[in-house]
Amino acid sequence: MAGTEAAWQLAQRGISVRLFEMRPVRPTPAHVTDRLAELVCSNSMGSTLPDRALGILKNEMQSLGSFVIRTAFKHALPAGQALAVGRDEFAEEITTRIASHPQIELLRQEVTAIPDGPTILATGPLTSDALTLAVQSLTGRYLYFYDAMAPIVTYESIDRSIAFRRNRWDKAGSEGTDDGDYLNCPLNQDEYEAFVDALLAAPKLELSGADKELERYFEGCMPVEALAQRGRDALAFGPMRPVGLRDPSTGQRPFAVVQLRQDNVAGTLYNLVGFQTNVKWGAQAEVLRMIPGLQNAEFVRLGQMHRNTFINSPTLLKPTLQFKDRDELFLAGQITGTEGYVGSALGGLLAGINMARLLEDEPLLTLPRATMSGALFHYITHASPDDFQPMKSNMGLLPPLQERVRNKRQRYAAYADRARLELEQCLEQMEFSPVA
């Protein structure tokens, strides 16, 4: 996400770019294709509501001319008020347009050392071992957490006599239909208790060596079995919460529910929302088939865990995303601690814009703290370095309003209005124009 966005921003400003991608020469534990911008976990880029954190962020990125966000909206799938993306079509367009750009040379080879000269390091969370060592040598240390992917099933294998289509609170689907965009598998209390028992008893893929000592999960991507260990009701109040849903067969709210979201344009694949897991594959399929409606599920991908590398940005980066000891080196994406697809692309967007401005001897862009973009970059560059962890965009990052607004919806709308005005003023003062 970050690398392709940065390359596009530079290339569209007439700057020649060499973009290195090690796949397919060297694969990663999570990617399954050689395409750029492959979505390896969920296919959702979060809310599109203008008064939600990710909605505000997307609007800001569109104002800044984001190539990734523009392409994502072109390949949007039904997902209520969220931006779910057709994986294959999205990655295919990104790859084709990057590879065919006259200002971009796409090199399929592994980089094992940080180059001299103007460089953007946007290696993503799955930085190769050799380059991780180079980053560690440069920074003095690196950090990591464990992330996990959710399973994907075929639509035709879902039992539609049990699973029902509905959005929470009976909100209309993205095409204006009454049925909703999500498939919901309802569980009564006995079914839920049996599922939790089986999940806790299932064998897990164990980490070893130094990885075992440093094991930790990012809270926003907690494996379901790790969440279940916190308490028997944790899943029912987490990814299996049934609020806003009624089972049409009973007219009642289920005790728990597993939601499935469309994963491709054809609508033949659905992913289990929030169901990332590290249960061993054989046992994983057995446990997941205990979910009503998935008893005959055909899995095209099972859950998997992988390591995400990130640096201690508060000690190393400026809000412009420049490395503090080397102005011509920028870092962007999840390696900086901006979690999620949108946050990753945002880093590439700012790094690409600022690298171009640096090379053209123009003042660099520092986004206002009152914008969601600026608040996220302020967090990763000013958080306590002793306990720094990756962060997704959220309303809590924004500075308080001058006047207190008690109503949450009105308060969030006020945050969004302030962010929009602050960004407009900033870009006008910087005489900034987005590229097509």
GIBEL-V491136 format. One record per run of one state. SS is the DSSP state (h for helix, s for strand, l for the rest). FROM is the first residue (numbers start at 1). LEN is the number of residues. Records with the same first field share a line. If there is no record, write none. Layout:
SS = FROM-LEN  FROM-LEN
This chain:
l = 1-1  12-5  21-23  48-5  65-2  75-1  78-4  86-1  100-4  108-11  122-7  140-3  158-6  166-2  171-12  188-1  202-2  205-4  215-2  218-1  222-2  229-18  248-4  253-3  263-6  277-2  280-1  289-10  302-2  311-2  318-4  324-2  332-2  337-1  339-2  360-12  383-2  388-3  392-3  398-10  430-7
h = 2-10  53-12  67-8  87-13  129-11  155-3  168-3  189-13  209-6  219-3  224-5  281-8  313-4  334-3  341-19  372-11  385-3  395-3  408-22
s = 17-4  44-4  76-2  82-4  104-4  119-3  143-12  164-2  183-5  204-1  217-1  247-1  252-1  256-7  269-8  279-1  299-3  304-7  317-1  322-2  326-6  338-1  391-1
